[in-house]
Every structure is written in structure tokens, then in C-alpha cells.
Amino acid sequence: MSRKPSTTGQKQPPKRRVAAARKPAAQGARCVVCGDPVAPFSTEELCWVCRRLKISAWRESDVQTAIQE
């Protein structure tokens, strides 16, 4: 059996941890409503402000339909 080569005299730099790779937003992508840069997690080409407004509008419309029924 052969032994692994010894590395006691050689110092290797510590390995850097790489953050989990996210798919970045397309360069130059703009919100279709206001023109701000698109949020990196948005699939509908909205900035984070317009996305939040859309979500809260959906919630409000759901509440209103429940009251009418």
C-alpha cells in the first residue's frame, strides 16, 4: 500500500465559501409599471414596490368579495 504525500510543510490558503448562486435579474430590466429596476426574485417584471402593491391589492379585493357574499 502506498501512502498519501505529506502536506505538513506546505500551507494552502483557506478555501473561500461562495454564496448560493441566485439567478440575477436581467441587466437593464425595468418595472413595467414605474420603470424602476426589476426585483431579482420577481417573475412578472415588477419592482419590489409595485409587487407589494399588487399583492396587497389582491388581498383587499379578496376581503371585499367575502363581505359582499
Stockholm file with secondary structure:
# STOCKHOLM 1.0

chainA/1-69         MSRKPSTTGQKQPPKRRVAAARKPAAQGARCVVCGDPVAPFSTEELCWVCRRLKISAWRESDVQTAIQE
#=GR chainA/1-69 SS CCCCCCCTTCCCCCCCCCCCCCCCCCTTCBCTTTCCBCCTTCSSSCCHHHHHHHHHHHHHHHHHHHHHC
#=GC SS_cons        CCCCCCCTTCCCCCCCCCCCCCCCCCTTCBCTTTCCBCCTTCSSSCCHHHHHHHHHHHHHHHHHHHHHC
//
